[in-house]
Amino acid sequence: MTARPTLAALTWRIAADVNRTVGGGHAAIELMRRSFARSGWLRDVDHALLVAVSRFTPGTNVLAYSAGLGWMSHRLGGVAAALLASSLPGALVVTVSSLIVSRLARYSAVRMALAAATLVAAWLILSSAWALVRPHVLGARRLWAIGTALAAVGLFAAGVTPVRVLLVAAAWGLLFPVRGDAT
Amino acid sequence: MSLWLLYGLLLKATMTSFSGMGSLPQVRQDFVVTHGVLADDQLSHAVLLGRSTPGPVGVYVVSVGYLVAGWPGAVVGWLALVTPALAAVPLLVVIRRLHHLPRVRGSIDAIVVAGGALLLPAAIQLARDAFSVLAAGMG
């Protein structure tokens, strides 16, 4: 991290970013990347590291990403604050609305509003994907990066689980060491 | 079902998955098939809530906990949701220490590129689901 947010700022930023997305953690991660980078609290290299760690951490990716962000800025206090901020509001909403929302979802207007929100989330996920692969696809090792990306999608399309695809990628990457600034 | 067993089963599901919805097959197996404390339509409602509530999709396990054991179950579900994320800290420490090694950097680069590429099918699936709902609503 280039600068460190206060614990309150960290908590508020994570709570605001994670709890205003619908449809999955990738969109929330992209929102956090944007707002933390804008404030000078997160470098691209740290974001890539956190994404890699969150992919290999069991459970929900966005919670692992948040925990990593918290650890980078405030160690265990940051982890606790980040996990509370990223999970508690949603958990409360889900609990309180367990019966209500299932009834409201029968109404087409509500379903369409949720679908529109999901489209926004899909766009954010695509943006997140591009932010991750862009430095590699446009960098010195572009052919390697494009081949790796295509192989990953191909393996997934062939029915290989995401974790196994990433394990194969990890082993594949060991064969191509990165020295200096070559990305 | 005791709260300890509820926590153990939900934790087993979340610890053995690597995405929010990845725990669903194990949750269904344990709560619907093996123990019979949840019906399929209740699980569907929990999943719908997880997908339509702002925040992590994996938060549906909180709803599962609530449906099985009320408010204490919801607390247990939340604990099972956040517990695996703690593993990110030692992973982060180890990877940061090794990050300067060329082969480790190559490996992390490959994980990042593959991880980014894997987002594409997820985004397409979400968009397709959304378009089908919108089309049905307009039709």
Interface residues (C-beta under 8 A of the other chain):
Chain A: V18 N19 R20 T21 V22 G23 G24 G25 H26 A28 A48 L49 L50 V51 A52 V53 S54 R55 F56 T57 P58 G59 T60 N61 V62 L63 A64 Y65 S66 A67 G68 W71 M72 V79 L83 S86 S87 L88 P89 G90 A91 V93 V94 T95 S97 S98 V101 S102 A105 S108 A109 R111 M112 L114 A115 A116 T118 L119 A121 A122 W123 I125 L126 S128 A129 W130 A131 L132 V133 H136 V137 R141 A145 T148 A149 L150 A151 A152 V153 F156 A157 P162 V163 V165 L166 V168 A169 A170 A171 W172 G173 L174 L175 F176 P177 V178 R179 T183
Chain B: T14 M15 T16 S17 F18 S19 G20 S23 H45 A46 L48 L49 G50 R51 S52 T53 P54 G55 P56 V57 G58 V59 Y60 V62 S63 Y66 L67 W71 A74 G77 W78 L81 V82 T83 P84 A85 L86 A87 A88 V89 L91 L92 V93 I95 R96 H99 P102 R103 R105 G106 S107 I108 D109 A110 I111 V112 V113 A114 G115 G116 A117 L118 L119 L120 P121 A122 A123 I124 L126 A127 D129 A130 F131 V133 L134 A136 G137
